[in-house]
């Protein structure tokens, strides 16, 4: 598996529909790879050789079969994938890098927001102290 793969290649796929989908997607990836290598091999061969185009047709049919199976399986999947994720993948951006970037951004925004909350709490304490000194009758109504 790739170094940024979500799990090791030795680990078994999850059980149920998710595992079946994962295996089918792996099969599709292999079929697409085989199709690509067959096309490249056929382009480098002599065109006069007998049986030159038959392999490409078989590889295309394998790929179409995997796509049809995935389409059938998709009818039973309720998981929604955000369009931004699909657009990023289509733009050749690695989903693992995107996930890391978004987690880092969320952590940064969280720290920024925590700083704002601390500043507001400090301001409220200072304001409560000033109100209690200036208006002692209001002291019981201020937050502890």
Secondary structure, DSSP 8 states (H G I E B T S, - for coil): --TT-SS-TTS---SSHHHHHHHHHHHHHHHHHHHHHHHHHHHHS-TTSTTTTHHHHHHHHHHHHHHHHHHHHHTT------HHHHHHHHTT--HHHHHHHHHHHHHHHHHHHHHHHHHHHHHHHHHHHHHHHH-GGGGGGS--
